[in-house]
Amino acid sequence: MSTVSASSARQARHRAGPSPQQQPSGLPGAGHLWSRVLLLVIWAGVPAVLAIWWQDTIPGSLRGGGDYVTAAGRLSGLLAAYLLLVLVALMARIPWLENRVGSDVVARYHRTLGEYTVALAAAHAVLIILGYAWQSGTNPLTETGTVLFHYPDMLLATAALALLVLVGVVSARAVRRKLPYETWYHVHLLVYVAIALAFAHEFSVGADFSTSPSNRLLWSGAHIAVAAAVLVFRVVVPVRRSLRHQVRVARVVSQGPGVVSIHLTGRDLDELGAQAGQFLRWRFLARGLWWQSHPYSLSAAPEQGQWRITVKNLGDSSAAVSRLHSGTRVWFEGPYGAFTEQRRSPARKVLLIAGGAGITPIRALYESLPGTGADVILLYRATRPEDLVLYPELQDIAHRRGFGLYPLVGPRTGPQGDPLSAARLRQIVPDIAQRDVFVCGPGGMAEAAARQLRRLGVPQRRIHREAFEF
């Protein structure tokens, strides 16, 4: 991989002919509006949960402290069960969520709500035991033994809580950074076991369901709907598409030390409507790889019957991907993601900021966004020149289309200061406040860049982010 400099990038900028504009969608573009709609939908379920709880909380029946604590325990348990359903629905890969709200936004909501779910489930167990102990005049430790061994399905409920806590622990940022993607992914599958165990507990012990046929019907319907979404969008649709489109590895091309591009071909791929900036989940049917799927973004604008992804060897299964042979069958899910041109405001110039693996969707956008000259500018953040993956290709695009291209190389705490500081950004892109900005890279970099952009007057609605972390 060649060493690059800012001056060479500037020299590569020439005028190019205009690119064709995409036809506008009949619905509002992906992004902030849809994320607010999703929040409203999630909040809309809370009154129904409160209504279920209130039906069995007869006015005047709460006569002492133990009753109030027990009622609070029941409410926290209901809310935890509801949020558990929401968590699974968010990860069902429903197209509206993935392609309108955005996969990264959905994952962020999932992570945040997961923390509340674990906290509410733990609060449910503690409050119920304290409430029962208060009502019966026993100590909490004795009451814990009574609840565990004399109430039906309580051991199942305890197992469900333990699984939720385990998933919560591996989701903590400090732990998640140290885990291989495969371990994190498979531990998260235990959520399905937890929800099944919790469902049995709710119906056998929960006062809100054991005596109310209508509540049982409502709760069962919600679980069936979520299960159907998971089955359809995570199993049926991917299997049907994989069989229909027959995707195979065409060739593997080295892009530099530890980096390869996988060129893929298939039948009638245009039917899927994949866009630059989107990603798919790939399952390569080769030894050691067939049993796991990985999300990789398209690293080039989709062409008729052809896709491309770029993978860096990080020491896990990505190393095996670099050794794939031509003709290897590929099963896939997607395309997913709202990090596309649809987020762009009409007629606005665009600034692209990429770092690390975030260059793959940014490179595809850089190639396909409409405009000429300074209409599109790319800032490519890296610690070392050798980390500028795909840079020769970016230079070629800049030369052909006249777009701006600036490598920002160096440590954040170096003598020149943070390459993505507000002052540096304003110096390179004086009209930055009038642009749409697409930011993709490691979570810390994306968040820091967003803060600097807001300082420069870029409205939140025009900062489009996708953080590359699980």
C-alpha positions in Angstrom: 0.0 0.0 0.0 1.4 3.3 -1.0 2.3 6.1 1.4 0.1 9.2 0.8 0.0 12.9 1.7 -2.5 15.7 1.8 -0.7 17.4 -1.2 -1.1 14.3 -3.4 -4.8 14.2 -2.5 -5.2 17.8 -3.5 -3.5 17.2 -6.8 -5.9 14.4 -7.6 -9.0 16.7 -7.6 -10.2 17.5 -11.1 -13.6 18.4 -12.5 -15.7 15.5 -13.7 -19.1 15.2 -15.4 -22.3 15.2 -13.4 -23.6 11.9 -12.0 -27.2 11.0 -12.5 -29.5 11.8 -9.6 -31.4 9.0 -7.9 -35.2 9.2 -8.0 -36.6 10.5 -4.7 -38.4 8.0 -2.5 -42.1 8.4 -1.9 -41.6 8.2 1.9 -39.5 10.5 4.1 -35.8 9.6 3.9 -34.1 7.3 6.3 -32.7 8.8 9.5 -33.8 10.9 12.4 -37.5 11.1 11.7 -37.9 7.3 11.6 -35.8 6.9 14.8 -38.3 9.1 16.6 -41.2 7.1 15.1 -39.6 4.0 16.5 -39.3 5.5 20.0 -43.0 6.4 19.9 -43.9 2.9 18.9 -41.9 1.5 21.8 -43.4 3.9 24.3 -46.9 3.2 23.0 -46.7 -0.3 24.5 -46.1 1.0 28.0 -49.7 2.2 28.7 -50.9 -1.3 27.8 -48.4 -2.8 30.3 -49.6 -0.4 33.0 -53.2 -1.3 32.2 -52.5 -5.0 32.7 -50.8 -4.3 36.0 -53.6 -2.0 37.2 -56.3 -4.6 36.5 -55.0 -6.7 39.3 -54.1 -3.8 41.5 -57.5 -3.1 43.0 -57.8 0.4 44.4 -57.7 0.3 48.2 -56.0 -3.1 48.3 -52.6 -1.6 48.9 -52.8 -1.3 52.7 -49.2 -1.6 53.9 -45.6 -1.3 52.9 -45.3 -4.9 51.9 -48.2 -4.5 49.4 -46.6 -1.4 47.9 -43.3 -3.2 47.5 -44.9 -6.3 46.0 -46.9 -4.1 43.6 -43.7 -2.4 42.5 -42.1 -5.7 42.0 -45.0 -6.9 39.8 -44.8 -3.7 37.7 -41.0 -3.9 37.2 -41.4 -7.6 36.1 -44.1 -6.7 33.6 -42.0 -3.9 32.1 -39.0 -6.2 32.0 -41.0 -8.8 30.1 -42.3 -6.1 27.7 -38.8 -4.7 27.0 -37.5 -8.3 26.5 -40.1 -8.6 23.7 -39.0 -5.3 22.3 -35.3 -6.3 22.3 -36.1 -9.4 20.3 -38.2 -7.5 17.9 -35.5 -4.9 17.4 -33.1 -7.7 16.4 -35.6 -9.5 14.1 -34.1 -7.6 11.2 -37.4 -6.3 10.1 -36.8 -4.4 6.8 -38.6 -1.2 8.0 -36.3 -1.0 11.0 -33.1 -1.9 9.3 -33.5 0.3 6.2 -35.5 3.3 7.5 -34.4 3.7 11.1 -31.0 2.3 10.4 -29.2 -0.8 11.7 -26.8 1.2 13.9 -29.7 3.2 15.5 -31.6 0.0 16.1 -28.6 -1.6 17.7 -28.0 1.4 19.9 -31.7 1.3 21.1 -31.3 -2.4 21.7 -28.2 -2.0 23.8 -29.7 0.8 25.9 -33.0 -0.9 26.4 -31.1 -4.1 27.3 -29.6 -2.4 30.2 -33.0 -1.3 31.5 -34.4 -4.8 30.9 -31.7 -6.5 33.1 -32.1 -3.8 35.8 -35.9 -4.2 35.8 -35.7 -8.0 35.9 -33.3 -7.9 38.8 -35.5 -5.3 40.6 -38.5 -7.5 40.0 -36.9 -10.4 41.8 -35.6 -8.3 44.7 -38.8 -6.3 45.3 -41.0 -9.4 45.1 -38.9 -11.2 47.7 -38.8 -8.1 50.0 -42.5 -7.5 49.6 -43.4 -11.1 50.4 -41.0 -11.1 53.4 -42.6 -7.9 54.7 -46.1 -9.3 54.3 -45.3 -12.6 56.0 -43.0 -11.2 58.7 -40.0 -13.3 57.7 -36.5 -12.3 56.8 -35.6 -11.9 53.1 -33.2 -14.9 53.1 -35.8 -17.3 54.4 -38.4 -15.9 52.0 -35.9 -16.4 49.1 -35.8 -20.1 49.8 -39.6 -20.3 50.1 -40.1 -18.6 46.8 -37.5 -20.6 44.9 -38.5 -24.1 46.1 -42.3 -23.7 46.9 -43.6 -21.6 44.0 -44.2 -23.2 40.6 -41.6 -22.6 37.8 -39.5 -20.3 40.0 -36.3 -22.3 39.2 -37.1 -21.6 35.5 -37.5 -17.9 36.3 -34.2 -17.9 38.2 -32.5 -19.4 35.2 -34.1 -16.8 32.9 -32.8 -14.0 35.1 -29.3 -15.6 35.3 -29.2 -15.7 31.5 -30.3 -12.1 31.2 -27.6 -11.0 33.6 -25.0 -13.0 31.6 -26.0 -11.4 28.4 -25.9 -8.0 30.1 -22.4 -8.6 31.4 -21.0 -9.6 28.0 -22.7 -6.5 26.5 -20.9 -4.1 28.8 -18.5 -2.0 26.8 -15.4 -3.0 28.8 -16.2 -6.7 28.3 -17.5 -6.5 24.8 -14.2 -5.0 23.5 -12.3 -8.0 24.6 -14.6 -10.6 23.2 -14.5 -12.2 19.7 -17.6 -11.3 17.7 -18.5 -15.1 17.5 -18.6 -15.4 21.3 -20.6 -12.2 21.8 -23.1 -13.3 19.1 -23.7 -16.8 20.4 -24.1 -15.7 24.0 -26.8 -13.3 22.8 -28.7 -16.2 21.4 -29.4 -17.2 25.0 -32.0 -14.3 25.1 -34.4 -16.6 23.2 -34.0 -19.2 26.0 -34.5 -16.6 28.6 -37.7 -15.3 27.0 -39.2 -18.8 26.8 -38.4 -19.5 30.4 -39.8 -16.1 31.5 -43.0 -16.7 29.5 -43.7 -20.0 31.4 -43.1 -18.2 34.7 -45.4 -15.3 33.8 -48.4 -17.6 33.0 -47.9 -20.0 36.0 -47.3 -17.5 38.7 -48.0 -14.0 37.4 -51.3 -12.7 39.0 -51.8 -10.5 36.0 -52.1 -13.5 33.6 -53.1 -16.5 35.7 -56.7 -15.2 36.3 -57.3 -13.1 33.2 -58.0 -14.9 29.8 -57.9 -11.6 27.9 -54.5 -10.7 29.3 -53.2 -14.2 28.5 -54.5 -13.8 24.9 -52.9 -10.4 24.5 -49.6 -11.5 25.9 -49.6 -14.7 23.9 -50.4 -12.8 20.7 -47.5 -10.4 21.3 -45.1 -13.3 21.7 -46.4 -15.1 18.6 -46.0 -11.9 16.6 -42.4 -11.4 17.6 -41.6 -15.0 17.1 -43.1 -14.9 13.6 -41.0 -11.8 12.8 -37.8 -13.6 13.9 -38.7 -16.7 11.9 -39.7 -14.8 8.7 -36.9 -12.2 8.6 -34.0 -14.1 10.1 -34.7 -17.6 8.6 -37.3 -17.8 5.8 -36.3 -14.6 3.8 -32.5 -15.2 4.0 -32.9 -18.9 3.0 -35.2 -18.0 0.1 -33.0 -15.2 -1.1 -29.8 -17.3 -0.8 -31.4 -20.2 -2.9 -32.9 -17.7 -5.4 -29.8 -15.6 -6.1 -27.0 -18.2 -5.9 -24.2 -15.9 -4.7 -20.7 -17.2 -5.1 -17.2 -16.0 -4.6 -15.8 -14.8 -8.0 -12.3 -13.9 -6.8 -10.3 -12.7 -3.8 -8.0 -9.7 -4.5 -5.3 -8.5 -2.1 -5.6 -4.8 -1.2 -2.5 -4.7 0.9 -1.0 -6.3 4.0 -3.8 -8.3 5.8 -6.6 -6.8 3.6 -8.5 -8.5 0.8 -11.6 -7.7 -1.3 -14.1 -10.5 -2.0 -15.8 -10.1 -5.4 -19.1 -11.8 -5.5 -21.4 -12.7 -8.3 -25.0 -14.0 -8.3 -28.3 -14.3 -10.2 -30.5 -11.2 -10.5 -28.9 -9.4 -7.7 -30.4 -6.1 -8.9 -33.8 -7.3 -7.6 -32.5 -6.8 -4.1 -32.0 -3.1 -4.5 -28.7 -3.0 -2.6 -27.3 0.5 -2.2 -23.9 2.0 -1.5 -23.5 2.4 2.2 -25.4 -0.8 3.1 -24.2 -4.0 4.5 -25.2 -7.7 4.5 -24.6 -10.6 6.8 -22.5 -13.2 5.1 -22.2 -16.9 5.7 -19.5 -18.5 3.6 -20.1 -22.2 3.0 -16.5 -23.3 3.6 -14.8 -25.3 6.3 -14.7 -23.4 9.6 -17.0 -20.6 8.3 -20.4 -22.1 7.4 -21.8 -22.1 10.9 -21.4 -18.3 11.5 -22.4 -15.1 9.8 -20.6 -11.8 9.8 -21.7 -8.3 8.8 -19.6 -6.7 6.1 -20.5 -3.5 4.2 -20.4 -3.3 0.4 -17.0 -1.6 -0.3 -18.0 -0.6 -3.9 -21.2 0.6 -5.4 -23.3 -2.4 -6.5 -23.0 -3.3 -10.2 -25.2 -5.5 -12.2 -24.8 -9.0 -10.9 -21.8 -8.1 -8.8 -21.0 -7.1 -5.2 -17.8 -6.5 -3.3 -16.8 -6.5 0.3 -13.4 -5.7 1.8 -12.2 -7.6 4.9 -9.2 -6.9 7.2 -7.5 -9.7 9.0 -8.2 -9.1 12.6 -7.0 -12.6 13.8 -10.4 -14.3 14.0 -12.6 -15.8 11.2 -11.7 -12.8 9.0 -8.3 -14.5 8.4 -10.1 -17.6 7.0 -12.2 -15.3 4.7 -9.0 -14.2 3.0 -8.3 -17.8 2.0 -11.7 -18.4 0.3 -11.6 -20.0 -3.2 -13.5 -19.0 -6.3 -16.8 -20.7 -6.6 -17.5 -20.9 -2.8 -21.2 -20.6 -2.2 -22.4 -17.8 0.0 -25.6 -17.5 2.0 -26.6 -14.0 3.0 -29.0 -11.8 4.8 -29.9 -8.3 3.7 -29.1 -5.8 2.3 -29.5 -3.8 5.5 -28.8 -0.2 6.7 -30.0 3.4 6.2 -26.5 4.8 5.8 -27.2 5.7 2.2 -27.7 8.6 -0.1 -31.4 8.7 0.9 -30.2 10.5 4.1 -28.7 13.3 2.1 -30.7 16.6 2.0 -31.6 17.6 -1.5 -29.1 19.8 -3.3 -26.7 19.9 -0.3 -23.0 19.3 -0.6 -21.6 16.3 1.3 -18.7 15.7 3.7 -17.6 12.1 4.3 -15.5 11.2 7.4 -14.1 7.7 7.6 -11.9 5.8 10.0 -10.9 2.2 10.3 -13.3 -0.3 8.9 -15.7 2.6 8.3 -13.9 3.3 5.0 -15.8 0.4 3.3 -19.3 2.0 3.2 -17.8 5.4 2.8 -15.8 4.3 -0.2 -19.0 3.0 -1.9 -20.8 6.3 -1.2 -17.8 8.3 -2.4 -18.0 6.4 -5.7 -21.8 6.8 -6.2 -22.9 10.2 -4.7 -24.0 12.7 -7.3 -22.1 15.9 -7.8 -18.8 17.4 -9.1 -15.7 18.9 -7.7 -16.1 20.2 -4.1 -19.7 18.9 -3.9 -18.2 15.8 -2.1 -15.2 15.8 0.2 -13.8 12.8 2.0 -11.6 13.0 5.1 -9.9 9.7 5.8 -8.7 9.3 9.4 -5.8 6.9 10.2 -3.0 6.7 12.7 -0.4 5.5 10.2 -0.2 5.8 6.4 -0.3 2.0 6.0 -3.7 2.0 7.7 -5.3 3.9 4.7 -7.0 0.9 3.2 -8.3 1.3 -0.4 -6.6 4.6 -0.7 -5.4 4.1 -4.4 -9.0 3.4 -5.3 -10.1 6.6 -3.6 -7.4 8.6 -5.5 -8.7 7.2 -8.7 -12.3 8.2 -7.9 -11.1 11.6 -6.8 -9.3 12.0 -10.1 -12.2 10.8 -12.2 -14.9 12.8 -10.4 -13.0 15.8 -9.1 -14.0 15.1 -5.5 -11.9 16.3 -2.5 -9.8 13.7 -0.8 -7.8 14.4 2.4 -5.9 11.8 4.4 -5.7 12.8 8.1 -2.8 10.7 9.4 -1.3 10.8 12.8 -2.1 10.2 16.5 -4.9 12.1 18.1 -2.5 13.5 20.7 0.3 14.2 18.3 2.2 17.6 18.0 -0.3 18.8 15.4 -3.3 18.1 17.7 -6.4 16.1 16.9 -6.8 15.8 13.1 -10.6 15.9 13.6 -10.6 19.0 15.8 -13.1 21.7 15.0 -10.4 24.1 13.9 -8.9 21.5 11.5 -12.3 20.6 10.0 -13.1 24.3 9.4 -9.7 24.8 7.8 -10.2 22.0 5.3 -13.9 22.5 4.7 -14.8 26.2 5.3 -18.5 25.6 4.3 -18.9 22.6 6.6 -22.0 24.0 8.4 -23.9 24.0 5.1 -23.1 20.3 4.3 -24.6 16.9 5.1 -22.0 14.9 6.9 -21.6 11.1 6.9 -19.4 9.7 9.6 -18.4 6.0 9.8 -15.8 4.4 11.9 -15.0 3.1 15.5 -17.6 4.3 18.1 -15.2 6.7 19.9 -14.0 8.3 16.7 -17.6 8.7 15.4 -18.8 10.3 18.7 -15.8 12.7 18.9 -16.3 13.8 15.3 -20.0 14.4 15.9 -19.2 16.6 18.9 -16.8 18.7 16.8 -19.3 19.0 14.0 -22.0 20.3 16.3 -19.5 22.9 17.6 -19.1 24.0 14.0 -22.8 24.5 13.6 -23.8 21.4 11.7 -27.4 20.5 12.8 -27.8 17.1 14.4 -30.3 16.1 11.7 -27.5 16.5 9.1 -25.0 14.4 10.9 -25.4 10.8 9.7 -23.5 8.3 11.7 -22.7 4.6 11.6 -20.4 3.3 14.3 -18.5 0.1 13.5 -18.8 -1.9 16.8 -21.0 -4.7 18.0 
